[in-house]
Amino acid sequence: MRGPRLRPRLGVVARLAWRDLRHGWPVTLCLVVAVIAALLPLLLLYGLRNGIVTNLIDDLRSDPRITEIQLVRDEQLSQDWFDALAQDPRVGFLLPRARYLAASVRLRSAEGRDILEPRMIPSAAGDPLLAGLPVPQGLTQIVITERVAIEGVLAPGDSAELIVLRQVGDERQSLRSAVQVLAVLPRDMLQTDDILVDSALESAIERWREGFAVPELGWEGVREDGATDASARSYASFRLYAADLRAVPGLRDSLLAQGLDVETRAEDIEATLAIEAGLGWVFAAVSVLTAVGFVLTLGLHLAAGVIEKVGEITLLRLLGMGSGELALFPSLQGVMIAGAGGVAAALLAVAVQPPVNRWLDGLGGLEGQVSRLPLPDLALAALVVALAGGVSGIVAGARVAGIEPVRGLRND
Amino acid sequence: MDRDPDTGPPPAVLRLRDVVVSRHDPVAGRAFRLEVDRLDLVRGDRLGIVGQSGSGKTTLLALLGLLGWPDRIGAFDLSPDGDGRMLDLGPPIRDRQAGVLAAIRSRVLGFVLQEGGLLPWLTVGENARLAVELAGQRMVPGLTRTRAIAAEMGIDGLLHRYPATLSGGQRQRAAVLRALATGPRILLADEPTAALDPETSEDVMGAIVRQAADTGAALIVVSHQVALLQAHGFALRRLVVERAAHETRATLQAVAA
């Protein structure tokens, strides 16, 4: 005779658990429907929470200025300071910026229209303001705002002149630099009279205004010592965008802690994130209460089933099945009932989501895809519910394990 | 290996010596003590156990079914292969090795219970198949044996039926089929005909005896139906009860033919 088999025969127990459920299919169906009834509203609630929060955050994300952090006053910021900040993973885009007064120029269109005092904004690849637009490169390309375009009757491809003034002693000097309009920035991105230029152009103009020569443009002035350490240079300001809107409050606090007076829209972001957190807590509370109720209900049913099935359980013990193996019986039934209910609820949620979105669209200021249920989230929900079903069978399993096979024999 | 019945006595399958089981009877509020001085079974034996209610028939059946925990064991030997080579079950019983005893029980013993003992959610054939599977036996010989026994018992047409759709007699025959599907060395039947009418009882007991004889299993039947047992050639042992002040003592004694 071969040695005794002590390893649990999970497949056999699972098959028997399934056959028992199939045999009592009306009760099984009721339990699965009960799981669906508990889970489906929860999934729809989750979809609404997810959709509303996602829409709010998407609205914020659609405006690149939401992640902008502006310096209120000009400071003296070293290259080392910029290098250190650029290493911060919360930083999405960072460029040094000239002094406020040094950044003002005059733009004259080819037809001779002057746009008074537009301000240069340094730009570079990755500029959040220029999403989808070409980035000005070199000393001859500019991107103008819509207001500048209207005022100067300028369009992409048009030529224009930058007129830069400086005061040297009593002498007022000016120079002109030919530029080409590369693109027009829509008004909803920037409503001011500004032009975006390569940061090299902004830097060159600032140096010239400070009295230095800019040989690459042929602008006369004091020749800078070639040995000047670039890292010793300081900048008055910066263009800074956080990598994500969630990073804005933290980045703002870091800069404030350095004594830099900055402006952000962190309050708007924090308000949205507070809504997200609040709805998250509400959903978590509802989920926990539902889960407790579900586990208790299914657990009590499975425990009651043990009383009804004492005969079958003792027979299986007589046939050689171990108490540990049979203890899995209720938990496996819990997994099957809850798993079936979870999958069915997930499918139903997917099916009812479009009509729910159509119904809610336009109601109470809601718009777009109000309910959002990502498939991975639904799969995870079904998995968690199935596991909860397994947990609900633990008490019943302990009762099964305690049933001695001798109970299968009659009492005399 | 079985011995040739023409050349020697049939091989022993069970040997008990000086086994005592004690338990507290919560209903009577007193101790109950079952003493088995000597019990021997050989291949093909038919043993009927009779006794009044409360005489310890269930306790004895539990003991023989490796479900009880004796207080004293002189010897408890079983022949797993039915060839006379005995396995000493004293150590695993004393050490309460439930898993080991469950494995032996599933392969060596067969049970027929008062209410049949079939899983209601499996067909008759699946009940028998499950017994073979849980005994860890190879499925093909087990299923072949099942079909052969079912055909001999005239219930091969019931293999795909669920127990709830069967009559009482059919259910008991199906239970016998399930019990014999594993080829047990000893078949333990607990009041297998108590719930049946006399005619059906006769049929079912006949089927049990025939199939046990065909498979060579020793048969132990606990029953109140003494006449039925005698009619089918059972040797009878009676559980005799003596009541003292704080203890009920039951002993297994032979009944004169």
Interface residues (C-beta under 8 A of the other chain):
Chain A: M1 R2 G3 P4 R5 L6 R9 V12 L16 R19 D20 R22 H23 G24 G311 E312 L315 L316 R317 L318 L319 G320 M321 G322 S323 E404 P405 V406 G408 L409 R410 N411 D412
Chain B: G51 S53 G54 S55 G56 K57 T58 L61 A62 G65 L67 G68 P80 D81 A98 G99 V100 A102 A103 I104 R105 S106 R107 V108 F111 L113 Q114 E115 G117 L118 L119 P120 W121 L122 E126 L130 A131 E133 L134 A135 G136 Y162 D190 E191
